[in-house]
């Protein structure tokens, strides 16, 4: 450089990002704007393929089941009631019955799987969307002076109205489709494969619509009569005689894989890189040195897109703090599993793509490394706690490694079985009357970036919670999930916050948690904001994001919660400690 020549940087500073970093940001673009981009960029070929695999094929399987079952019953009846003599006809009949029973069992299992697939994709989201849409628009006209009791009554009323609306719509669909169905006449009335397909789809529509009509009314009644969420009335007073646990509740840390990378949702309205997270763990190190922390819970969205580089950054942070790493627990969030493309919300993967399964394998590997020797899985068949997560995954280690390296075998059912069997993970209580932790996967399967935020708790996971409750009848629990089970009793800025991010069977989940009332705290993230409330005598704690809602120069915060079990065995929440992380001025 010549003498006197002044060196200047680029006039577009790459460390501060540019327009491309805001492409998928909900902070920079409205949902309608993102939807417009989705429609412009969507792959019609993939969309048609996904509809066929996720809707049409399950619909055909569900619709064909009663036709085949009816044909088999008719054939068996004719064999039984047609006069036959001799041993050979009887042997043939016995063989026919045995083969038919085996085939019917397999057909019923496939039909059952197809039914619940359609229910998860169509039925439950329809009722939840209708209910939350009514609540959103009615609450906009509620005066600020409205009492909590009146607001709860309004929420209950909208649940009842939505149930009636959905039931009426489903009955109308049934009336329109009924002439095209053929549930019980077997195959004799069907003359071609095309007619069989039309009849099968009509049958499936009738069955799903009937379930929706009855289910909507039942859900509405249950949602109307259950308690509505409310702000926590007050915190428990500390008691020197009570056992206490200090729990750091983190969520939505959205680690990126680049030094100056921005998050998908926030873009340039949020921080770059992972310096805020490193600052957070330094604070935890100092706090722990003064007074020991028992658990560091990260309730999902550990990474921003589930990429290998992001997980590598996460482990780099833990490696820098080995004294804390042994107390960290993680669960998957929608960003860990469901982001198809960081830069394009319209991108979708077919269900046959290995990419989603690859993100699950990364998540399993991370959970095994972080907590695999401490948490256990649940054996639902034996109704008992089983081996540790690491021990459960060990027989499948080579299969998982081979898949991560080559993407094969792509269509094996083993991956789905391994993934489902891993949840919930349980950190057993330290004693019969101690505090245990149940770690859930609340993510709904999706192959479409734009709908990546929906959640659902499977019935199998709730069954496992019941097993733990019976196995440790005197214990108390932290139940960790990523998605919020219920909408908070406060107005939302946008409808998309209520129907695009929620746990679609959240009310059902809360009802199933009632046996743990007074003995459990639900901890979640996903919304990036803090709220502490209660519903059905269950305390619910939402964690703010310590990185997502502020640029680098602004402060963020998180909480340390103290849980206590009183003399009556009830779990109490003491007033939390708010820890602020100061902003960093850009150089």
Secondary structure as a PSIPRED ss2 file (coil, helix, strand):
# PSIPRED VFORMAT (PSIPRED V4.0)

   1 X C   1.000  0.000  0.000
   2 X C   1.000  0.000  0.000
   3 X C   1.000  0.000  0.000
   4 X C   1.000  0.000  0.000
   5 X C   1.000  0.000  0.000
   6 X C   1.000  0.000  0.000
   7 X C   1.000  0.000  0.000
   8 X C   1.000  0.000  0.000
   9 X C   1.000  0.000  0.000
  10 X C   1.000  0.000  0.000
  11 X C   1.000  0.000  0.000
  12 X C   1.000  0.000  0.000
  13 X C   1.000  0.000  0.000
  14 X H   0.000  1.000  0.000
  15 X H   0.000  1.000  0.000
  16 X H   0.000  1.000  0.000
  17 X C   1.000  0.000  0.000
  18 X C   1.000  0.000  0.000
  19 X H   0.000  1.000  0.000
  20 X H   0.000  1.000  0.000
  21 X H   0.000  1.000  0.000
  22 X H   0.000  1.000  0.000
  23 X C   1.000  0.000  0.000
  24 X C   1.000  0.000  0.000
  25 X C   1.000  0.000  0.000
  26 X C   1.000  0.000  0.000
  27 X C   1.000  0.000  0.000
  28 X C   1.000  0.000  0.000
  29 X C   1.000  0.000  0.000
  30 X C   1.000  0.000  0.000
  31 X H   0.000  1.000  0.000
  32 X H   0.000  1.000  0.000
  33 X H   0.000  1.000  0.000
  34 X H   0.000  1.000  0.000
  35 X H   0.000  1.000  0.000
  36 X H   0.000  1.000  0.000
  37 X H   0.000  1.000  0.000
  38 X H   0.000  1.000  0.000
  39 X H   0.000  1.000  0.000
  40 X H   0.000  1.000  0.000
  41 X H   0.000  1.000  0.000
  42 X C   1.000  0.000  0.000
  43 X C   1.000  0.000  0.000
  44 X H   0.000  1.000  0.000
  45 X H   0.000  1.000  0.000
  46 X H   0.000  1.000  0.000
  47 X H   0.000  1.000  0.000
  48 X H   0.000  1.000  0.000
  49 X H   0.000  1.000  0.000
  50 X H   0.000  1.000  0.000
  51 X H   0.000  1.000  0.000
  52 X H   0.000  1.000  0.000
  53 X H   0.000  1.000  0.000
  54 X H   0.000  1.000  0.000
  55 X H   0.000  1.000  0.000
  56 X H   0.000  1.000  0.000
  57 X H   0.000  1.000  0.000
  58 X H   0.000  1.000  0.000
  59 X H   0.000  1.000  0.000
  60 X H   0.000  1.000  0.000
  61 X H   0.000  1.000  0.000
  62 X H   0.000  1.000  0.000
  63 X H   0.000  1.000  0.000
  64 X H   0.000  1.000  0.000
  65 X H   0.000  1.000  0.000
  66 X H   0.000  1.000  0.000
  67 X H   0.000  1.000  0.000
  68 X H   0.000  1.000  0.000
  69 X H   0.000  1.000  0.000
  70 X H   0.000  1.000  0.000
  71 X H   0.000  1.000  0.000
  72 X H   0.000  1.000  0.000
  73 X H   0.000  1.000  0.000
  74 X H   0.000  1.000  0.000
  75 X H   0.000  1.000  0.000
  76 X H   0.000  1.000  0.000
  77 X H   0.000  1.000  0.000
  78 X H   0.000  1.000  0.000
  79 X H   0.000  1.000  0.000
  80 X H   0.000  1.000  0.000
  81 X H   0.000  1.000  0.000
  82 X C   1.000  0.000  0.000
  83 X C   1.000  0.000  0.000
  84 X C   1.000  0.000  0.000
  85 X C   1.000  0.000  0.000
  86 X C   1.000  0.000  0.000
  87 X H   0.000  1.000  0.000
  88 X H   0.000  1.000  0.000
  89 X H   0.000  1.000  0.000
  90 X H   0.000  1.000  0.000
  91 X H   0.000  1.000  0.000
  92 X H   0.000  1.000  0.000
  93 X H   0.000  1.000  0.000
  94 X H   0.000  1.000  0.000
  95 X H   0.000  1.000  0.000
  96 X H   0.000  1.000  0.000
  97 X H   0.000  1.000  0.000
  98 X H   0.000  1.000  0.000
  99 X H   0.000  1.000  0.000
 100 X H   0.000  1.000  0.000
 101 X H   0.000  1.000  0.000
 102 X H   0.000  1.000  0.000
 103 X H   0.000  1.000  0.000
 104 X H   0.000  1.000  0.000
 105 X H   0.000  1.000  0.000
 106 X H   0.000  1.000  0.000
 107 X H   0.000  1.000  0.000
 108 X H   0.000  1.000  0.000
 109 X H   0.000  1.000  0.000
 110 X H   0.000  1.000  0.000
 111 X H   0.000  1.000  0.000
 112 X H   0.000  1.000  0.000
 113 X H   0.000  1.000  0.000
 114 X H   0.000  1.000  0.000
 115 X H   0.000  1.000  0.000
 116 X H   0.000  1.000  0.000
 117 X H   0.000  1.000  0.000
 118 X H   0.000  1.000  0.000
 119 X H   0.000  1.000  0.000
 120 X H   0.000  1.000  0.000
 121 X H   0.000  1.000  0.000
 122 X H   0.000  1.000  0.000
 123 X H   0.000  1.000  0.000
 124 X H   0.000  1.000  0.000
 125 X H   0.000  1.000  0.000
 126 X H   0.000  1.000  0.000
 127 X H   0.000  1.000  0.000
 128 X H   0.000  1.000  0.000
 129 X H   0.000  1.000  0.000
 130 X H   0.000  1.000  0.000
 131 X H   0.000  1.000  0.000
 132 X H   0.000  1.000  0.000
 133 X H   0.000  1.000  0.000
 134 X H   0.000  1.000  0.000
 135 X H   0.000  1.000  0.000
 136 X H   0.000  1.000  0.000
 137 X H   0.000  1.000  0.000
 138 X H   0.000  1.000  0.000
 139 X H   0.000  1.000  0.000
 140 X C   1.000  0.000  0.000
 141 X C   1.000  0.000  0.000
 142 X C   1.000  0.000  0.000
 143 X C   1.000  0.000  0.000
 144 X C   1.000  0.000  0.000
 145 X C   1.000  0.000  0.000
 146 X C   1.000  0.000  0.000
 147 X C   1.000  0.000  0.000
 148 X H   0.000  1.000  0.000
 149 X H   0.000  1.000  0.000
 150 X H   0.000  1.000  0.000
 151 X H   0.000  1.000  0.000
 152 X H   0.000  1.000  0.000
 153 X H   0.000  1.000  0.000
 154 X H   0.000  1.000  0.000
 155 X H   0.000  1.000  0.000
 156 X H   0.000  1.000  0.000
 157 X H   0.000  1.000  0.000
 158 X H   0.000  1.000  0.000
 159 X H   0.000  1.000  0.000
 160 X H   0.000  1.000  0.000
 161 X H   0.000  1.000  0.000
 162 X H   0.000  1.000  0.000
 163 X H   0.000  1.000  0.000
 164 X H   0.000  1.000  0.000
 165 X H   0.000  1.000  0.000
 166 X H   0.000  1.000  0.000
 167 X H   0.000  1.000  0.000
 168 X H   0.000  1.000  0.000
 169 X H   0.000  1.000  0.000
 170 X H   0.000  1.000  0.000
 171 X H   0.000  1.000  0.000
 172 X H   0.000  1.000  0.000
 173 X H   0.000  1.000  0.000
 174 X H   0.000  1.000  0.000
 175 X H   0.000  1.000  0.000
 176 X H   0.000  1.000  0.000
 177 X H   0.000  1.000  0.000
 178 X H   0.000  1.000  0.000
 179 X H   0.000  1.000  0.000
 180 X H   0.000  1.000  0.000
 181 X C   1.000  0.000  0.000
 182 X C   1.000  0.000  0.000
 183 X C   1.000  0.000  0.000
 184 X C   1.000  0.000  0.000
 185 X C   1.000  0.000  0.000
 186 X C   1.000  0.000  0.000
 187 X C   1.000  0.000  0.000
 188 X C   1.000  0.000  0.000
 189 X C   1.000  0.000  0.000
 190 X C   1.000  0.000  0.000
 191 X C   1.000  0.000  0.000
 192 X C   1.000  0.000  0.000
 193 X H   0.000  1.000  0.000
 194 X H   0.000  1.000  0.000
 195 X H   0.000  1.000  0.000
 196 X H   0.000  1.000  0.000
 197 X H   0.000  1.000  0.000
 198 X H   0.000  1.000  0.000
 199 X H   0.000  1.000  0.000
 200 X H   0.000  1.000  0.000
 201 X H   0.000  1.000  0.000
 202 X H   0.000  1.000  0.000
 203 X H   0.000  1.000  0.000
 204 X H   0.000  1.000  0.000
 205 X H   0.000  1.000  0.000
 206 X H   0.000  1.000  0.000
 207 X H   0.000  1.000  0.000
 208 X H   0.000  1.000  0.000
 209 X H   0.000  1.000  0.000
 210 X H   0.000  1.000  0.000
 211 X H   0.000  1.000  0.000
 212 X H   0.000  1.000  0.000
 213 X H   0.000  1.000  0.000
 214 X H   0.000  1.000  0.000
 215 X H   0.000  1.000  0.000
 216 X H   0.000  1.000  0.000
 217 X H   0.000  1.000  0.000
 218 X H   0.000  1.000  0.000
 219 X H   0.000  1.000  0.000
 220 X H   0.000  1.000  0.000
 221 X H   0.000  1.000  0.000
 222 X H   0.000  1.000  0.000
 223 X H   0.000  1.000  0.000
 224 X H   0.000  1.000  0.000
 225 X H   0.000  1.000  0.000
 226 X C   1.000  0.000  0.000
 227 X C   1.000  0.000  0.000
 228 X C   1.000  0.000  0.000
 229 X C   1.000  0.000  0.000
 230 X E   0.000  0.000  1.000
 231 X E   0.000  0.000  1.000
 232 X C   1.000  0.000  0.000
 233 X C   1.000  0.000  0.000
 234 X C   1.000  0.000  0.000
 235 X C   1.000  0.000  0.000
 236 X E   0.000  0.000  1.000
 237 X C   1.000  0.000  0.000
 238 X C   1.000  0.000  0.000
 239 X C   1.000  0.000  0.000
 240 X C   1.000  0.000  0.000
 241 X C   1.000  0.000  0.000
 242 X C   1.000  0.000  0.000
 243 X E   0.000  0.000  1.000
 244 X E   0.000  0.000  1.000
 245 X E   0.000  0.000  1.000
 246 X E   0.000  0.000  1.000
 247 X E   0.000  0.000  1.000
 248 X E   0.000  0.000  1.000
 249 X E   0.000  0.000  1.000
 250 X E   0.000  0.000  1.000
 251 X C   1.000  0.000  0.000
 252 X C   1.000  0.000  0.000
 253 X C   1.000  0.000  0.000
 254 X C   1.000  0.000  0.000
 255 X E   0.000  0.000  1.000
 256 X C   1.000  0.000  0.000
 257 X C   1.000  0.000  0.000
 258 X C   1.000  0.000  0.000
 259 X C   1.000  0.000  0.000
 260 X C   1.000  0.000  0.000
 261 X C   1.000  0.000  0.000
 262 X E   0.000  0.000  1.000
 263 X E   0.000  0.000  1.000
 264 X C   1.000  0.000  0.000
 265 X C   1.000  0.000  0.000
 266 X C   1.000  0.000  0.000
 267 X E   0.000  0.000  1.000
 268 X E   0.000  0.000  1.000
 269 X E   0.000  0.000  1.000
 270 X E   0.000  0.000  1.000
 271 X E   0.000  0.000  1.000
 272 X E   0.000  0.000  1.000
 273 X C   1.000  0.000  0.000
 274 X C   1.000  0.000  0.000
 275 X H   0.000  1.000  0.000
 276 X H   0.000  1.000  0.000
 277 X H   0.000  1.000  0.000
 278 X H   0.000  1.000  0.000
 279 X H   0.000  1.000  0.000
 280 X H   0.000  1.000  0.000
 281 X H   0.000  1.000  0.000
 282 X H   0.000  1.000  0.000
 283 X H   0.000  1.000  0.000
 284 X H   0.000  1.000  0.000
 285 X H   0.000  1.000  0.000
 286 X H   0.000  1.000  0.000
 287 X H   0.000  1.000  0.000
 288 X H   0.000  1.000  0.000
 289 X H   0.000  1.000  0.000
 290 X H   0.000  1.000  0.000
 291 X C   1.000  0.000  0.000
 292 X C   1.000  0.000  0.000
 293 X C   1.000  0.000  0.000
 294 X C   1.000  0.000  0.000
 295 X E   0.000  0.000  1.000
 296 X E   0.000  0.000  1.000
 297 X E   0.000  0.000  1.000
 298 X E   0.000  0.000  1.000
 299 X C   1.000  0.000  0.000
 300 X C   1.000  0.000  0.000
 301 X C   1.000  0.000  0.000
 302 X C   1.000  0.000  0.000
 303 X E   0.000  0.000  1.000
 304 X C   1.000  0.000  0.000
 305 X C   1.000  0.000  0.000
 306 X C   1.000  0.000  0.000
 307 X C   1.000  0.000  0.000
 308 X H   0.000  1.000  0.000
 309 X H   0.000  1.000  0.000
 310 X H   0.000  1.000  0.000
 311 X H   0.000  1.000  0.000
 312 X H   0.000  1.000  0.000
 313 X H   0.000  1.000  0.000
 314 X H   0.000  1.000  0.000
 315 X H   0.000  1.000  0.000
 316 X H   0.000  1.000  0.000
 317 X H   0.000  1.000  0.000
 318 X H   0.000  1.000  0.000
 319 X H   0.000  1.000  0.000
 320 X C   1.000  0.000  0.000
 321 X C   1.000  0.000  0.000
 322 X H   0.000  1.000  0.000
 323 X H   0.000  1.000  0.000
 324 X H   0.000  1.000  0.000
 325 X H   0.000  1.000  0.000
 326 X C   1.000  0.000  0.000
 327 X C   1.000  0.000  0.000
 328 X E   0.000  0.000  1.000
 329 X E   0.000  0.000  1.000
 330 X E   0.000  0.000  1.000
 331 X C   1.000  0.000  0.000
 332 X C   1.000  0.000  0.000
 333 X C   1.000  0.000  0.000
 334 X H   0.000  1.000  0.000
 335 X H   0.000  1.000  0.000
 336 X H   0.000  1.000  0.000
 337 X H   0.000  1.000  0.000
 338 X C   1.000  0.000  0.000
 339 X C   1.000  0.000  0.000
 340 X C   1.000  0.000  0.000
 341 X C   1.000  0.000  0.000
 342 X C   1.000  0.000  0.000
 343 X C   1.000  0.000  0.000
 344 X C   1.000  0.000  0.000
 345 X C   1.000  0.000  0.000
 346 X C   1.000  0.000  0.000
 347 X C   1.000  0.000  0.000
 348 X E   0.000  0.000  1.000
 349 X C   1.000  0.000  0.000
 350 X C   1.000  0.000  0.000
 351 X C   1.000  0.000  0.000
 352 X C   1.000  0.000  0.000
 353 X C   1.000  0.000  0.000
 354 X C   1.000  0.000  0.000
 355 X H   0.000  1.000  0.000
 356 X H   0.000  1.000  0.000
 357 X H   0.000  1.000  0.000
 358 X H   0.000  1.000  0.000
 359 X H   0.000  1.000  0.000
 360 X H   0.000  1.000  0.000
 361 X H   0.000  1.000  0.000
 362 X H   0.000  1.000  0.000
 363 X H   0.000  1.000  0.000
 364 X H   0.000  1.000  0.000
 365 X H   0.000  1.000  0.000
 366 X H   0.000  1.000  0.000
 367 X H   0.000  1.000  0.000
 368 X H   0.000  1.000  0.000
 369 X H   0.000  1.000  0.000
 370 X H   0.000  1.000  0.000
 371 X H   0.000  1.000  0.000
 372 X C   1.000  0.000  0.000
 373 X C   1.000  0.000  0.000
 374 X C   1.000  0.000  0.000
 375 X C   1.000  0.000  0.000
 376 X E   0.000  0.000  1.000
 377 X E   0.000  0.000  1.000
 378 X E   0.000  0.000  1.000
 379 X E   0.000  0.000  1.000
 380 X C   1.000  0.000  0.000
 381 X C   1.000  0.000  0.000
 382 X C   1.000  0.000  0.000
 383 X C   1.000  0.000  0.000
 384 X E   0.000  0.000  1.000
 385 X E   0.000  0.000  1.000
 386 X E   0.000  0.000  1.000
 387 X E   0.000  0.000  1.000
 388 X E   0.000  0.000  1.000
 389 X H   0.000  1.000  0.000
 390 X H   0.000  1.000  0.000
 391 X H   0.000  1.000  0.000
 392 X H   0.000  1.000  0.000
 393 X H   0.000  1.000  0.000
 394 X H   0.000  1.000  0.000
 395 X C   1.000  0.000  0.000
 396 X C   1.000  0.000  0.000
 397 X H   0.000  1.000  0.000
 398 X H   0.000  1.000  0.000
 399 X H   0.000  1.000  0.000
 400 X H   0.000  1.000  0.000
 401 X H   0.000  1.000  0.000
 402 X H   0.000  1.000  0.000
 403 X H   0.000  1.000  0.000
 404 X H   0.000  1.000  0.000
 405 X H   0.000  1.000  0.000
 406 X H   0.000  1.000  0.000
 407 X C   1.000  0.000  0.000
 408 X C   1.000  0.000  0.000
 409 X C   1.000  0.000  0.000
 410 X C   1.000  0.000  0.000
 411 X C   1.000  0.000  0.000
 412 X C   1.000  0.000  0.000
 413 X C   1.000  0.000  0.000
 414 X H   0.000  1.000  0.000
 415 X H   0.000  1.000  0.000
 416 X H   0.000  1.000  0.000
 417 X H   0.000  1.000  0.000
 418 X H   0.000  1.000  0.000
 419 X H   0.000  1.000  0.000
 420 X H   0.000  1.000  0.000
 421 X H   0.000  1.000  0.000
 422 X C   1.000  0.000  0.000
 423 X C   1.000  0.000  0.000
 424 X C   1.000  0.000  0.000
 425 X E   0.000  0.000  1.000
 426 X E   0.000  0.000  1.000
 427 X E   0.000  0.000  1.000
 428 X C   1.000  0.000  0.000
 429 X C   1.000  0.000  0.000
 430 X C   1.000  0.000  0.000
 431 X C   1.000  0.000  0.000
 432 X C   1.000  0.000  0.000
 433 X C   1.000  0.000  0.000
 434 X C   1.000  0.000  0.000
 435 X E   0.000  0.000  1.000
 436 X E   0.000  0.000  1.000
 437 X E   0.000  0.000  1.000
 438 X E   0.000  0.000  1.000
 439 X E   0.000  0.000  1.000
 440 X C   1.000  0.000  0.000
 441 X C   1.000  0.000  0.000
 442 X C   1.000  0.000  0.000
 443 X E   0.000  0.000  1.000
 444 X C   1.000  0.000  0.000
 445 X C   1.000  0.000  0.000
 446 X C   1.000  0.000  0.000
 447 X C   1.000  0.000  0.000
 448 X E   0.000  0.000  1.000
 449 X H   0.000  1.000  0.000
 450 X H   0.000  1.000  0.000
 451 X H   0.000  1.000  0.000
 452 X C   1.000  0.000  0.000
 453 X C   1.000  0.000  0.000
 454 X C   1.000  0.000  0.000
 455 X E   0.000  0.000  1.000
 456 X C   1.000  0.000  0.000
 457 X C   1.000  0.000  0.000
 458 X C   1.000  0.000  0.000
 459 X H   0.000  1.000  0.000
 460 X H   0.000  1.000  0.000
 461 X H   0.000  1.000  0.000
 462 X H   0.000  1.000  0.000
 463 X H   0.000  1.000  0.000
 464 X H   0.000  1.000  0.000
 465 X H   0.000  1.000  0.000
 466 X H   0.000  1.000  0.000
 467 X H   0.000  1.000  0.000
 468 X H   0.000  1.000  0.000
 469 X H   0.000  1.000  0.000
 470 X H   0.000  1.000  0.000
 471 X H   0.000  1.000  0.000
 472 X C   1.000  0.000  0.000
 473 X C   1.000  0.000  0.000
 474 X C   1.000  0.000  0.000
 475 X C   1.000  0.000  0.000
 476 X E   0.000  0.000  1.000
 477 X E   0.000  0.000  1.000
 478 X E   0.000  0.000  1.000
 479 X E   0.000  0.000  1.000
 480 X E   0.000  0.000  1.000
 481 X C   1.000  0.000  0.000
 482 X C   1.000  0.000  0.000
 483 X C   1.000  0.000  0.000
 484 X C   1.000  0.000  0.000
 485 X C   1.000  0.000  0.000
 486 X C   1.000  0.000  0.000
 487 X C   1.000  0.000  0.000
 488 X C   1.000  0.000  0.000
 489 X C   1.000  0.000  0.000
 490 X C   1.000  0.000  0.000
 491 X C   1.000  0.000  0.000
 492 X C   1.000  0.000  0.000
 493 X C   1.000  0.000  0.000
 494 X C   1.000  0.000  0.000
 495 X C   1.000  0.000  0.000
 496 X H   0.000  1.000  0.000
 497 X H   0.000  1.000  0.000
 498 X H   0.000  1.000  0.000
 499 X H   0.000  1.000  0.000
 500 X C   1.000  0.000  0.000
 501 X C   1.000  0.000  0.000
 502 X C   1.000  0.000  0.000
 503 X E   0.000  0.000  1.000
 504 X C   1.000  0.000  0.000
 505 X C   1.000  0.000  0.000
 506 X H   0.000  1.000  0.000
 507 X H   0.000  1.000  0.000
 508 X H   0.000  1.000  0.000
 509 X H   0.000  1.000  0.000
 510 X H   0.000  1.000  0.000
 511 X H   0.000  1.000  0.000
 512 X H   0.000  1.000  0.000
 513 X C   1.000  0.000  0.000
 514 X H   0.000  1.000  0.000
 515 X H   0.000  1.000  0.000
 516 X H   0.000  1.000  0.000
 517 X C   1.000  0.000  0.000
 518 X C   1.000  0.000  0.000
 519 X C   1.000  0.000  0.000
 520 X E   0.000  0.000  1.000
 521 X E   0.000  0.000  1.000
 522 X E   0.000  0.000  1.000
 523 X E   0.000  0.000  1.000
 524 X E   0.000  0.000  1.000
 525 X C   1.000  0.000  0.000
 526 X C   1.000  0.000  0.000
 527 X C   1.000  0.000  0.000
 528 X C   1.000  0.000  0.000
 529 X C   1.000  0.000  0.000
 530 X C   1.000  0.000  0.000
 531 X E   0.000  0.000  1.000
 532 X E   0.000  0.000  1.000
 533 X E   0.000  0.000  1.000
 534 X E   0.000  0.000  1.000
 535 X E   0.000  0.000  1.000
 536 X C   1.000  0.000  0.000
 537 X C   1.000  0.000  0.000
 538 X E   0.000  0.000  1.000
 539 X E   0.000  0.000  1.000
 540 X E   0.000  0.000  1.000
 541 X E   0.000  0.000  1.000
 542 X E   0.000  0.000  1.000
 543 X C   1.000  0.000  0.000
 544 X C   1.000  0.000  0.000
 545 X C   1.000  0.000  0.000
 546 X C   1.000  0.000  0.000
 547 X C   1.000  0.000  0.000
 548 X C   1.000  0.000  0.000
 549 X C   1.000  0.000  0.000
 550 X C   1.000  0.000  0.000
 551 X C   1.000  0.000  0.000
 552 X C   1.000  0.000  0.000
 553 X C   1.000  0.000  0.000
 554 X C   1.000  0.000  0.000
 555 X C   1.000  0.000  0.000
 556 X E   0.000  0.000  1.000
 557 X E   0.000  0.000  1.000
 558 X E   0.000  0.000  1.000
 559 X E   0.000  0.000  1.000
 560 X E   0.000  0.000  1.000
 561 X E   0.000  0.000  1.000
 562 X E   0.000  0.000  1.000
 563 X E   0.000  0.000  1.000
 564 X E   0.000  0.000  1.000
 565 X E   0.000  0.000  1.000
 566 X C   1.000  0.000  0.000
 567 X C   1.000  0.000  0.000
 568 X C   1.000  0.000  0.000
 569 X C   1.000  0.000  0.000
 570 X C   1.000  0.000  0.000
 571 X E   0.000  0.000  1.000
 572 X E   0.000  0.000  1.000
 573 X E   0.000  0.000  1.000
 574 X E   0.000  0.000  1.000
 575 X C   1.000  0.000  0.000
 576 X C   1.000  0.000  0.000
 577 X E   0.000  0.000  1.000
 578 X E   0.000  0.000  1.000
 579 X E   0.000  0.000  1.000
 580 X E   0.000  0.000  1.000
 581 X E   0.000  0.000  1.000
 582 X C   1.000  0.000  0.000
 583 X C   1.000  0.000  0.000
 584 X C   1.000  0.000  0.000
 585 X C   1.000  0.000  0.000
 586 X C   1.000  0.000  0.000
 587 X C   1.000  0.000  0.000
